[in-house]
Amino acid sequence: METPRTGPTGEVVDAARHRALGTASRARILELVRAADSGLTIAEVGERTGLHPSTARDHLDRLVDARLLVRARASGGQPERPAWRYRVITEETPAPAPYRALAAALLDHLSRRGRGDVRAEAARVGHDWGRHLAAATPPGGKPVDTLLAVLRGLGFNPALHPTADGGTEIHLSTCPFLELVARNPDAICGLHVGVLRGALEHAGAPPSDAVLEPFGAPTACVVRLSLPPGPPSDAPGGETTTN
């Protein structure tokens, strides 16, 4: 076991992060990702640095392992898998311990199985979980209200953003499962999609209405809905803004 070291003022030095930034290339990549509002793909990093894509991927994954970056796929609601997009880790608000334990157990289960579509299996589990969480919210609310209550309970800090076409975006400015996203982004993002759709289904809305876009906004992941948001007073605790 490596003994923690301290810096000049006595703070503990994070050796993994120190090693991750031990090359000029990785330090430069981290600067580039920090400057990109919506993060960068491997191809974009390669274009900006001149590095071969496989080299850029190795550097990016080292920064993920050091918890300096997080990666996710922007599904856009489509079955195909787009490129990984990397973004700087921001301060996180942990989910309640039982929820984190449940998500961690799911990851362990899926990793042991080693077969099938991890994202789809996680989404199925999340769907049931979302229905269960929605059933515990106050009855009689609109579907968007129910979904906001579930997201607030999980620690996502959701904020409503009505769209010009009458739909709704919900910006998730914190990810309470960020440490698990670093371990298996497909599984955790799939779990979140399932929770969204399960909660909507319980509230009487079409579950396929919800699309989760990781890094869809400069400082948030974005849930896109065709449902109207309703007036601000209908969603206590969820700030409503306009685009």
KAPE-V698152 format. One record per pair of residues at least 12 apart in sequence whose ideal C-beta (glycine too) atoms are under 8 Angstrom apart, sorted by sequence separation. I is the first residue (numbers start at 1). GAP is how many residues later the second one is. D is the distance in whole Angstrom. If there is no record, write none. Layout:
I/GAP/D
I/GAP/D
This chain:
33/12/8
72/12/7
73/12/7
110/12/7
134/12/5
137/12/4
148/12/7
158/12/5
159/12/5
197/12/8
211/12/7
212/12/8
2/13/6
32/13/7
71/13/5
72/13/6
134/13/8
137/13/7
158/13/7
197/13/5
210/13/6
211/13/4
42/14/5
45/14/8
71/14/7
158/14/6
159/14/7
196/14/4
210/14/7
211/14/8
42/15/5
45/15/6
71/15/5
72/15/8
134/15/8
157/15/7
177/15/8
210/15/6
29/16/6
32/16/6
70/16/7
71/16/8
106/16/6
134/16/6
137/16/8
144/16/7
156/16/4
157/16/5
196/16/6
209/16/5
32/17/7
69/17/5
70/17/6
133/17/5
156/17/8
157/17/5
193/17/7
209/17/5
42/18/6
69/18/7
70/18/8
156/18/6
209/18/6
69/19/6
70/19/5
106/19/6
151/19/7
155/19/6
156/19/7
193/19/5
29/20/7
68/20/7
69/20/6
130/20/7
133/20/7
156/20/6
192/20/6
28/21/6
68/21/7
133/21/8
151/21/7
155/21/4
64/22/7
67/22/6
148/22/7
154/22/6
205/22/6
63/23/8
147/23/7
189/23/7
25/24/7
60/24/8
144/24/6
189/25/6
200/25/8
25/26/7
60/26/5
144/26/8
29/27/7
102/27/7
196/27/6
185/29/8
25/30/8
29/30/5
33/30/8
29/31/7
26/33/5
30/33/6
25/34/6
29/34/7
23/36/8
26/36/6
33/36/6
26/37/6
30/38/6
30/39/7
43/40/7
42/41/6
45/41/8
154/41/7
20/42/5
41/42/4
42/42/6
20/43/6
41/43/7
41/44/5
42/44/8
20/45/7
21/45/8
40/45/7
41/45/7
150/45/7
20/46/4
39/46/5
40/46/6
171/46/6
173/46/6
175/46/7
19/47/7
21/47/8
38/47/7
39/47/5
173/47/5
20/48/6
39/48/3
171/48/8
172/48/5
16/49/7
17/49/5
38/49/7
39/49/8
147/49/7
150/49/5
171/49/4
172/49/5
16/50/5
17/50/7
171/50/8
172/50/7
16/51/8
17/51/6
36/51/8
171/51/6
172/51/7
14/52/8
147/52/5
170/52/7
171/52/8
33/53/6
146/53/6
147/53/6
169/53/5
170/53/4
33/54/7
34/54/5
146/54/8
169/54/7
33/55/6
99/55/6
169/55/6
170/55/7
99/56/8
146/56/7
147/56/7
168/56/8
169/56/7
96/57/8
143/57/5
146/57/4
167/57/7
168/57/4
30/58/8
96/58/8
145/58/8
167/58/6
168/58/8
95/59/5
96/59/7
167/59/5
168/59/6
95/60/5
143/60/4
167/60/7
168/60/7
94/61/7
142/61/7
143/61/6
159/61/8
167/61/7
168/61/4
93/62/5
129/62/8
133/62/7
141/62/7
143/62/4
166/62/6
147/63/8
93/64/7
122/64/7
126/64/7
130/64/6
134/64/7
122/65/4
126/65/4
129/65/7
130/65/4
133/65/8
134/65/4
158/65/8
118/66/7
121/66/8
122/66/7
125/66/6
126/66/6
128/66/8
129/66/6
130/66/6
132/66/8
133/66/6
134/66/8
162/66/8
119/67/4
123/67/4
126/67/7
127/67/4
130/67/7
131/67/4
135/67/6
162/67/5
118/68/5
119/68/7
122/68/4
123/68/7
126/68/2
127/68/7
130/68/3
131/68/7
134/68/4
170/68/8
118/69/5
121/69/7
122/69/4
125/69/6
126/69/4
129/69/6
130/69/4
134/69/6
160/69/5
119/70/7
120/70/7
123/70/5
124/70/6
126/70/8
127/70/6
128/70/6
130/70/8
131/70/6
119/71/4
123/71/4
126/71/8
127/71/4
130/71/8
131/71/5
118/72/7
122/72/7
126/72/6
130/72/7
160/72/8
107/73/6
111/73/7
103/74/6
110/74/7
123/74/8
127/74/7
169/74/8
160/75/6
100/76/7
104/76/6
107/76/6
147/76/8
99/77/7
100/77/7
103/77/5
107/77/5
110/77/6
99/78/8
147/78/8
160/78/6
162/78/7
159/79/6
160/79/7
161/79/8
164/79/7
100/80/7
107/80/6
127/80/7
158/80/5
159/80/4
160/80/4
161/80/5
162/80/6
163/80/6
93/81/5
95/81/3
106/81/7
107/81/7
144/81/7
159/81/7
160/81/7
161/81/7
162/81/7
92/82/6
94/82/5
95/82/6
159/82/6
161/82/6
91/83/8
92/83/6
93/83/6
144/83/6
90/84/8
92/84/7
143/84/6
144/84/8
103/85/7
106/85/6
142/85/8
144/85/6
145/85/7
152/85/6
92/86/4
144/86/6
152/86/7
92/87/8
148/87/5
103/88/6
142/88/5
89/89/6
145/89/5
148/89/7
144/90/8
145/90/6
148/90/4
144/91/7
142/92/6
141/93/7
84/101/8
70/105/8
70/108/6
72/109/6
71/110/8
70/111/5
71/111/8
67/112/8
70/112/6
73/112/7
72/113/5
73/113/7
71/114/6
75/114/7
67/115/6
70/115/8
73/116/7
65/117/8
72/117/5
64/118/6
75/118/7
87/128/5
85/129/7
90/129/7
85/130/5
77/134/4
76/135/7
75/136/7
75/137/6
76/137/6
75/138/7
74/139/5
75/139/8
74/140/5
73/141/7
74/141/6
72/142/4
74/142/7
72/143/6
77/147/8
72/149/8
39/176/5
38/177/5
38/178/7
38/179/7
38/180/6
37/181/4
37/182/8
